[in-house]
Structures are given as structure tokens and as C-alpha cells.
């Protein structure tokens, strides 16, 4: 139960960070809300167990928290890519980009040409 709460929390935070980099319409807020609801329900059950004053459960919860953190962070996907990889991916998909992304791309190309940038 504790490990699953760690996994849900980490996934929710990861999706939240990724969503903030996307257009508002493409953010998938329902998924983030679903993770948070599931995490809250598990937390409520967890608190009910804790309030039963069971010493063995308290010790097990400390160990489970530690194990949960280790398991989650071993399986967590990388947070970001190298900026060059991200730029190359964006250039490959420029035809499906929104209008602001195309304007930004034209600005970058124009700036490189005007400054006579060589590689």
C-alpha cells in the first residue's frame, strides 16, 4: 500500500511537470486528477491503520516508506532529455507543431542566418 502511494505520487508529480510544458488543451489533467484521487484514498486507509495504535504496523510503515522510495526512484523514467535531442525532435515534427512553435522556429532560423552562424 505504501509503495503504491509512492508510485502514484511520483507519477502524478512527473505528469504534472510534463503537462506544464504542453499546450493547455493537451495536458491530460484527468489522468493527474485520477492519480491524486487514488493517492488520497490510499492515504485515508493508511491513516486508519495508523490510528489503530499497532506498534508493529508503525515499524512496518517506516520500513515500507523506505522500500517504496527506493523502488519508485529505481523505476522512474528520466525527467528530461538533452536540449539538443529535444530541439532535433521538435524540428523533425515541425509540420505538426502549433502556430507559436512555427513562429519560434522561423525566428531561430532568421537569427542564425542574420548572424552568419557557422558550424
ZICORFEN-V116247 format. One record per residue. N is the residue number from 1. RES is the residue in one letter. PHI is phi in whole degrees, -180 to 180 (none if undefined). Layout:
n = <N/N>
res = <RES/RES>
phi = <PHI/PHI>
//
This chain:
n = <1/2/3/4/5/6/7/8/9/10/11/12/13/14/15/16/17/18/19/20/21/22/23/24/25/26/27/28/29/30/31/32/33/34/35/36/37/38/39/40/41/42/43/44/45/46/47/48/49/50/51/52/53/54/55/56/57/58/59/60/61/62/63/64/65/66/67/68/69/70/71/72/73/74/75/76/77/78/79/80/81/82/83/84/85/86/87/88/89/90/91/92/93/94/95/96/97/98/99/100/101/102/103/104/105/106/107/108/109/110/111/112/113/114/115/116/117/118/119>
res = <X/X/X/X/X/X/X/X/X/X/X/X/X/X/X/X/X/X/X/X/X/X/X/X/X/X/X/X/X/X/X/X/X/X/X/X/X/X/X/X/X/X/X/X/X/X/X/X/X/X/X/X/X/X/X/X/X/X/X/X/X/X/X/X/X/X/X/X/X/X/X/X/X/X/X/X/X/X/X/X/X/X/X/X/X/X/X/X/X/X/X/X/X/X/X/X/X/X/X/X/X/X/X/X/X/X/X/X/X/X/X/X/X/X/X/X/X/X/X>
phi = <none/-70/-62/-68/-66/-63/-63/-61/-63/-64/-64/-63/-65/-61/-63/-63/-62/-66/-66/-67/-92/-108/-61/-56/-73/-105/-80/65/-66/-59/-65/-64/-63/-61/-61/-68/-65/-61/-63/-66/-63/-64/-63/-62/-62/-60/-64/-62/-66/-62/-71/-79/58/-92/-61/-64/-68/-62/-64/-63/-68/-64/-64/-65/-60/-62/-63/-61/-62/-62/-63/-65/-75/-74/-102/-70/-73/-62/-73/-149/-105/-62/-57/-66/-65/-64/-64/-62/-63/-65/-66/-61/-108/-63/-67/-102/-79/-78/-62/-64/-64/-65/-62/-63/-63/-63/-63/-63/-62/-62/-64/-63/-68/-67/-92/50/-73/-119/-121>
//
